[in-house]
Amino acid sequence: MTQAEIFNRHVEEYEKWYDDHSEVYESELIAIREQLSKLPENIKGIEVGLGTGKFSVPLGIKEGVEPSRAMAQKAIKRGVEVIEGTAERLKYGDLQFDFVLFVTICHLNDIKDALSEAYRVLKHKGAVLIGFLDKERSVATQYIEKRKQSTFYAKANFYTVDRIQTLLKEAGFKDLEFNQTLFGDLEEIENVQMPKPGHGEGSFVVVKATKK
C-alpha cells in the first residue's frame, strides 16, 4: 500500500490526531510562522504534501500539492487550491514561487528529487522551508520504536539535522536558518511552546534556506 493510499483510508484519524494534540500542533505552527515572517510581505508560496490543509490554512497558504485525493478534498473544502501530484514531480513551471513549504518530508519517496523540484519552481532568492522531526530527538525516536503499530509512520523516513543540511546544500540552497520546538516527549507536552533558535533540543525543527 502506498503512502497516498494509507492517507486516503485514514483521513479522520489524521484529523483527530491534531485535535488530540492541539498544543503540539500549535507549537509547530508558531515555529513555522516565525520562519515565514522573515520573508517579504505579499509573496506567493505553496505547501507540498499539504494533507487536509491543517498547516496551509492557518499560515495563509492558498495553494499546493497533495497526492492523497481524500486528503486533498478536505483541504479544498477549507479553501485551498490543490493540485493532485507528488513532491518529486511538481506540476508547475520554473521560477513560479517565492517560497515552498514542506511539513511531511518523512513521507516523501525521494527527498533529493523533491528538493530539486522545489529549487526549480522557486524564483531567484526564493526560500524553501522544511518542518521536520529530528531523528535524534525524542518524538521521532518514539515513532521509530513504535513504527510497526503506527498507521502513518510505518514507512516513514526520519532525518537528522545534519542530513537535512547536507541535502539542502547539495540541492543548491544556502543561508540555512533553524528554529526548534517540542521540548520533551510527545505525551508530556501540555502547553503551547514558543520556538527557540537553532536545533539540538526540540524534536520539531524548521529550517529556512535560500535559492542561490
N, C-alpha and C positions, 0 to 999 in steps of 0.2 A: 504494500500500500504506500502510495506517495504521500509526501507531507501535505500536499493540497487536499488529497482525499481524506486524510485524518482531520484536517481542519473543517472540511465540508461536513463531516459527520458529527462534529462536536462544537458547533458554534455556541450553543447555550452554555456548555461547560466552560468555554473560553470566557464568555461574558461574565459568568458567575465568579470566576477567579478574581476578576478586577473588583467586583462588588465585595467579595470576602476579604480582599487585601487592599482596601482603599487607601490606607496610609502608605503602603509600598508604592502603589500606583501614583499617588500624588507626589511622592518624593521623587520618583523618576521623571514625572512631568516637569517639576521645578528645575531639576538638573538640566534637562534638555532645553527648557525655555531660557535658562541662563546662557547657554551657549548660542542659542538663536539670537538672543538680544545683542550679541556682539556684531551681528551682521547689519548692513544698512537697512533703513526702513523701505517699505513699499517694493519689496523684491518678490520674485516668483520662485517657488520651490515645489518639490514633490516628496512624498514618502514612498519608499519602495518596500513592499511587503506590509501594507498598511492594515491588514486584518479587517476588523469591523469599524475602523476609524477611531479607536479609543485614544490614539495619540494625535492623529491628523486634526480632528475636530477641535479639541481644546487648544491646540497650537496654531490654529488658523490656517492650516494647510488645505488647500482647496482641491488638490488632485493627486493622483498617484497610481501605483501598480499593485495588484494583488492576484496571485494565482488561484486562490480558492473562490469559486463562484458564489458559494453560500456566504462566505465572509464578506465578499465584495458587495453583495446585495444589501447586507446590513449597513455597510458604510455609505452606499448610495442613498439609502433612506435617511441617513444622517446629514446628507447634503454634500458628500464628497464625490467628485467626478473620478471614476475608477476605470482604468484600462486593465482588462484581464491579461496577465502576462507574467513573465519572470524577471528577476533581477539580472539574470545572465544575458538577457536579450531584450533590452528596453525598446519599446515601440515609439521612440521619439527620435527626432533629428539631432544633429550635432549642435552644441552651443545653445541649448534652449533655456537652461535654468540657472538661477543664482545659487541655489543650494539643493542638495539631495540628502534626505534623512533615511537612515536605516535604524530600526529598533529590533530587528529579528534576524540578525546575521547568523545566529546559531542554526537557523533552518535553511540557509542557502545551500544549493547543490555545489556551487563553485564560487567561493568568495573572491578569488582572483578575477574571474570573468565579471562578477558583479561590480567590483571596484573599477575595472577597466571601462565598463559601460557607464558608471556614474561619472567618471572622468570625461568621457566622450560627450555626454549630454550637458555638462556644466559649461557655463560661459567662462571666459578667461578671468581668473581671480575669484571664481565661484568656490563654494565650500561644500565638502561632504561632512555630515555629522553622523556619528555612529554611537548609539547607546547599546551597551552590551554588558553581559555578566562576566566579570573577570574570572577566568578558570581557576585562579589561585585563591579566590576568596570563598567565604562560607556558603553563600547561596548557590553558586554553581556547583560546589562540592556536594551539597545536599542533593541537587538534581542528578548529578552523575552517579552518586551512590544508589539512588532510587530509580534510575532510568528505566529499568525493566517493568516497574509498576506505573510509569508515567504515560499518560495519553499523548502529551505533546513533546516530551523531551527524550523519548526512546531512541530517536535517530539524530538528536541534536549534536552539533559540533561546537564546543566551547573553546574560547581562545584566551591566551594570556595577553596582557597589555603589550609585552614585548613583541609578540607575534603580530598583533594589530599594527603596531608602529612599523614593523618591517614591511608588511603587506601594503600599507598606505604609501610608504616611501617608494616601494617597487612600482606602484601604480602611477607614480609621478606627483604625489601630493607633498606639500611642505608645510612648515609653520604649525606643527601639531600643538593643540592646547587641550588639556584634560581637566575635567572635574569629576567628582565622585559622590555617591550617596549609598544608602542602605548599609548602615553600620550595625552589625550584629546579625544573628541568624534570622531567617525569614519570619518564623513564628514569634520571635521576640520583638518585632517592630510594631509598636502600638501607637506611635505618634508620627506625624509627618516630619521628615528630616530635611534640614537645609543642606545643600551640597557644599563640599569643601573643594578647594583647588587641588589639582594633581590626581594621583592614584596610589594604590597600595594599602588603603584602609577599607574603603567601601566596596561592596560587591558589585554595584552598578556604576559603570564608568561611561562617561560621554566624552568623545574626542571630536574636535573640530579640526579639519585640515583643509588647506587651500590648494586649489589647482594652480600649477606654475604658469 
